[in-house]
Every structure is written in structure tokens, then in C-alpha cells.
């Protein structure tokens, strides 16, 4: 429906150009009309590709035994940034928002993903993120469990599912993560989700790579 509307609008623009030239007793050269129509058609195709890609991302949903996992919209992320009082978290969320705004067609690699219990739309047990995607196709998973939901296996379930999903996406070549050496629980999540140490150190601690 959107593509049809775009085509109609652009067709009207062609008629308007015709009328302008005819009203001024001029004739549009055939070559000009061909180029104009070709550019018009190409722009519609490109619009369709981008629109379809955006709508696909908007509807992305990963399901596990107990949860629905999905990316939140840029607008929702903006609201979270505005409402967050913890300066460290606010800064982290702002960085995500900046990524979403800079790369709107690939916002799912920058925004937060909610871990929602299937039996309750309002119960979010934790969040995940990818921290973007680099030119080499590497994504890094970040995650956090909300208070009161620790030690119930939610994060292992979520990280396992989202890593498998990411591995099937176009342009993703490798999935990595890192955890502080003192954060035993976080390291345990990665180990249970088939991540193994790659021998490198990141900003937070040892880095891990997903082996599937």
C-alpha cells in the first residue's frame, strides 16, 4: 500500500512537470522524460527496500520457552534516556540512542532488547543489546538481569536465543561478549550459552566468542 501511494505521488509530480512545460509552450525532451521516469522508478524501488527492512526490524521477535525478546523502538529508547536517573546507565543508553539515530535502518543492533515474560506483558526480567555491528560483521552482546529475577536461568535462556538469532542474520560474521573477571555469574551465563574465551582482554574484562 505504501509503495502504491509513493508511485501515485510521484506520478502526480510527472504530470505537474508536464503541465508546467506545456503551459509555457515548451516540450519536455524525450531523453529528459526517460531519465526522469527512470530516476522515479529507481527511487521507489529503493524506498521499498528501506521501508521493508525497517518494518522487518520493527516486527523482530525472538521466542524462548518462557520469554518474548524484542528490540524497542528508538522513541521508546529516547524515553528511557530521559527518565533514567542513574548517570552511568543514562550515558550508556544515550550512546545506544546515538547509534540508533545515526543508523536508523540498522537500529536493532544499537537499541535495547526487552526480555518479556510470556505470561505477563508488563513483566520485563532483563535487557540485552548488541553495541552495534562493525565493518567486519562482529557484534558484541551486552546484557543485564533486572532486580528480583536473578538465579532463575532467564539470562542464559535469552543470551543463547539471541546469539543463535544473530548468527543467522545477514552480514554477521562473529558474535562476541566480555565480562568482568570478578563477575562469576556473568561469565557463567556466557559459558552456558556456548561462548568461549578468545584470549583477549576488553574494557570490562576477558572477551568471549560464540561457538554455536
C-alpha positions as CSV (number, residue, x, y, z in Angstrom):
1,X,0.0,0.0,0.0
2,X,2.8,2.4,0.9
3,X,4.6,1.7,-2.4
4,X,1.4,2.3,-4.4
5,X,1.0,5.7,-2.6
6,X,4.6,6.6,-3.4
7,X,4.1,5.7,-7.0
8,X,0.9,7.8,-7.2
9,X,2.6,10.8,-5.6
10,X,5.5,10.6,-8.0
11,X,3.2,10.2,-11.0
12,X,1.4,13.3,-10.0
13,X,4.8,15.1,-9.9
14,X,5.4,14.0,-13.5
15,X,2.1,15.4,-14.6
16,X,2.8,18.6,-12.8
17,X,6.1,19.0,-14.7
18,X,4.4,18.2,-18.0
19,X,1.8,20.9,-17.3
20,X,4.4,23.4,-16.3
21,X,6.3,22.9,-19.6
22,X,3.1,22.8,-21.7
23,X,1.7,25.9,-20.1
24,X,5.0,27.7,-21.0
25,X,4.7,26.4,-24.6
26,X,7.6,24.1,-24.3
27,X,8.0,20.4,-24.9
28,X,9.9,18.1,-22.5
29,X,12.7,16.4,-24.5
30,X,12.1,12.6,-24.7
31,X,15.5,11.9,-23.2
32,X,14.7,14.1,-20.2
33,X,11.4,12.3,-19.7
34,X,13.1,8.9,-19.8
35,X,15.8,9.9,-17.3
36,X,13.1,11.4,-15.0
37,X,11.0,8.3,-15.1
38,X,14.0,6.0,-14.6
39,X,15.1,8.0,-11.5
40,X,11.5,8.0,-10.3
41,X,11.3,4.2,-10.6
42,X,14.7,3.7,-9.0
43,X,13.8,5.9,-6.0
44,X,10.5,3.9,-5.5
45,X,12.4,0.6,-5.5
46,X,15.0,2.0,-3.0
47,X,12.2,3.3,-0.8
48,X,10.6,-0.1,-0.9
49,X,13.8,-1.9,0.1
50,X,14.4,0.5,3.0
51,X,10.8,0.5,4.2
52,X,10.6,-3.3,4.1
53,X,13.9,-3.6,6.0
54,X,12.6,-1.1,8.7
55,X,9.3,-2.9,9.1
56,X,11.0,-6.3,9.3
57,X,13.2,-4.9,12.1
58,X,10.2,-3.4,13.8
59,X,8.5,-6.8,14.0
60,X,11.5,-8.8,15.1
61,X,10.6,-11.2,17.8
62,X,12.6,-14.0,19.4
63,X,10.7,-16.5,21.4
64,X,12.1,-18.9,24.1
65,X,10.3,-21.3,26.4
66,X,9.5,-18.5,28.9
67,X,10.1,-15.2,27.1
68,X,9.5,-13.0,24.2
69,X,12.6,-11.0,23.3
70,X,12.3,-7.9,21.1
71,X,14.0,-4.6,20.2
72,X,12.4,-1.5,21.5
73,X,11.8,1.5,19.2
74,X,14.1,4.5,19.0
75,X,11.3,6.6,20.5
76,X,11.0,4.2,23.5
77,X,14.7,4.3,24.0
78,X,14.6,8.1,24.0
79,X,12.0,8.0,26.7
80,X,14.2,5.7,28.8
81,X,17.2,8.0,28.4
82,X,15.1,11.0,29.5
83,X,13.7,9.1,32.6
84,X,16.9,7.4,33.7
85,X,18.3,8.9,36.9
86,X,21.5,6.8,37.2
87,X,24.1,8.8,35.3
88,X,26.1,5.7,34.3
89,X,23.1,4.0,32.8
90,X,21.9,7.2,31.3
91,X,25.2,7.6,29.5
92,X,25.1,4.0,28.2
93,X,21.5,4.4,27.0
94,X,22.4,7.7,25.3
95,X,25.2,6.0,23.4
96,X,22.7,3.4,22.2
97,X,20.3,6.2,21.2
98,X,23.1,7.9,19.3
99,X,23.7,4.7,17.4
100,X,20.0,4.3,16.5
101,X,19.8,7.8,15.2
102,X,23.0,7.6,13.2
103,X,22.0,4.2,11.7
104,X,18.2,4.1,11.6
105,X,18.0,1.2,9.1
106,X,20.1,-0.9,11.5
107,X,18.8,0.3,14.7
108,X,18.2,-3.2,16.1
109,X,22.0,-3.5,16.5
110,X,22.1,-0.4,18.7
111,X,18.9,-0.3,20.7
112,X,17.8,-2.2,23.9
113,X,16.1,-5.6,23.6
114,X,13.5,-6.3,26.3
115,X,13.1,-9.8,27.8
116,X,9.4,-10.1,28.5
117,X,7.8,-13.0,30.3
118,X,5.2,-14.7,28.1
119,X,2.6,-14.7,30.8
120,X,2.8,-11.0,31.5
121,X,3.2,-8.2,29.1
122,X,4.3,-5.8,31.8
123,X,7.0,-8.1,33.3
124,X,10.4,-7.3,31.9
125,X,13.0,-9.6,33.5
126,X,16.1,-8.1,31.8
127,X,17.6,-6.4,28.8
128,X,20.1,-7.2,26.1
129,X,21.9,-5.2,23.4
130,X,24.4,-5.7,20.6
131,X,26.5,-2.5,20.9
132,X,26.4,-2.0,17.1
133,X,27.9,-4.0,14.3
134,X,31.3,-3.2,12.9
135,X,32.6,-3.4,9.3
136,X,33.9,-6.9,9.9
137,X,30.5,-8.2,10.8
138,X,31.3,-8.5,14.5
139,X,28.6,-7.8,17.1
140,X,29.1,-7.7,20.9
141,X,26.3,-8.8,23.2
142,X,25.6,-6.9,26.4
143,X,23.1,-8.0,29.0
144,X,21.6,-7.3,32.4
145,X,19.1,-9.0,34.6
146,X,16.5,-6.9,36.5
147,X,16.4,-7.0,40.3
148,X,14.4,-9.9,41.6
149,X,14.9,-12.1,38.6
150,X,18.5,-13.3,39.2
151,X,19.4,-17.0,39.5
152,X,16.4,-18.2,37.6
153,X,18.1,-19.0,34.3
154,X,16.4,-16.2,32.4
155,X,19.7,-14.6,31.1
156,X,21.2,-17.9,29.9
157,X,18.0,-18.6,28.1
158,X,18.0,-15.2,26.5
159,X,21.6,-15.0,25.6
160,X,21.5,-18.4,24.0
161,X,18.5,-17.5,21.9
162,X,19.7,-14.1,20.8
163,X,23.1,-15.4,19.8
164,X,21.5,-18.1,17.7
165,X,19.3,-15.5,16.1
166,X,22.2,-13.1,15.4
167,X,24.2,-15.9,13.8
168,X,21.5,-16.2,11.1
169,X,21.5,-12.5,10.2
170,X,23.0,-11.0,7.1
171,X,26.5,-9.6,7.5
172,X,27.0,-11.0,11.0
173,X,30.3,-13.0,10.9
174,X,31.1,-13.3,14.6
175,X,29.4,-12.8,18.0
176,X,31.4,-11.7,21.0
177,X,30.9,-10.6,24.6
178,X,33.0,-9.7,27.6
179,X,32.6,-9.8,31.4
180,X,34.5,-8.6,34.4
181,X,36.7,-11.3,35.9
182,X,35.0,-10.8,39.3
183,X,31.5,-11.3,37.8
184,X,31.3,-15.0,38.1
185,X,27.5,-15.1,37.3
186,X,28.0,-13.2,34.0
187,X,30.9,-15.5,33.0
188,X,28.8,-18.5,33.9
189,X,26.0,-17.2,31.6
190,X,28.4,-16.9,28.7
191,X,29.8,-20.4,29.3
192,X,26.3,-22.0,29.4
193,X,25.4,-20.1,26.2
194,X,28.3,-21.6,24.3
195,X,30.7,-18.7,24.5
196,X,34.4,-19.5,25.0
197,X,37.4,-17.2,25.9
198,X,39.3,-15.9,22.9
199,X,42.4,-14.9,24.9
200,X,41.9,-11.2,24.6
201,X,41.0,-8.6,27.2
202,X,38.4,-5.9,26.7
203,X,37.5,-2.8,28.6
204,X,35.5,-4.7,31.1
205,X,37.5,-7.9,31.2
206,X,38.1,-11.2,29.3
207,X,36.5,-11.4,25.9
208,X,34.5,-14.4,24.7
209,X,33.4,-15.6,21.3
210,X,30.2,-17.6,20.5
211,X,30.9,-21.1,19.1
212,X,27.3,-22.1,18.4
